[in-house]
Amino acid sequence: QVQLVESGGGLVQAGGSLRLSCAASGRSFSNYAMGWFRQAPGKEREFVATINWSGSVTYYADSVKGRFTISRDNAKMTLYLQMNSLKSEDTAVYYCAARRGSQIVAGTPFSSDFHSWGQGTQVTVSS
């Protein structure tokens, strides 16, 4: 298993930007595809973005496509989520997770496709 710790959340005005980081420790980070999920109050956890082991393949939820960018630095064992043009509906706790396997396929993954989760970081977008 890999241990994950998110950081970078905070309060930002609508239209602003934030970059989330997810620091990994434990077993080799580069063995795993990774992903970001989020959960707003009173709502179920939803998929945001996923990336394969090398960073060459990514997939996004329609709600964030064109605004968010997922990336990774395997040497630093860190996953990133650059969030631009933030909207009030992006307010949520954001979680990073390690996916089962190193590859990804097109389509929204299930939470059960991921085996290790961080504790989450709060993102609040004020309108």
Number of C-alpha atoms within 10 A of each C-alpha: 12 18 17 24 19 23 18 14 18 14 13 18 14 17 14 14 16 18 16 22 22 23 19 22 14 10 11 12 26 18 18 22 24 30 30 25 20 22 19 17 9 6 9 9 16 18 21 26 25 31 27 23 22 16 18 9 16 20 20 22 17 12 12 17 12 12 14 20 20 24 22 23 15 16 8 11 16 19 27 22 23 14 20 17 15 23 19 15 13 20 20 21 18 26 26 31 29 27 26 16 15 16 18 21 12 10 9 16 19 10 15 9 13 18 13 16 21 20 14 22 21 20 22 21 20 16 11
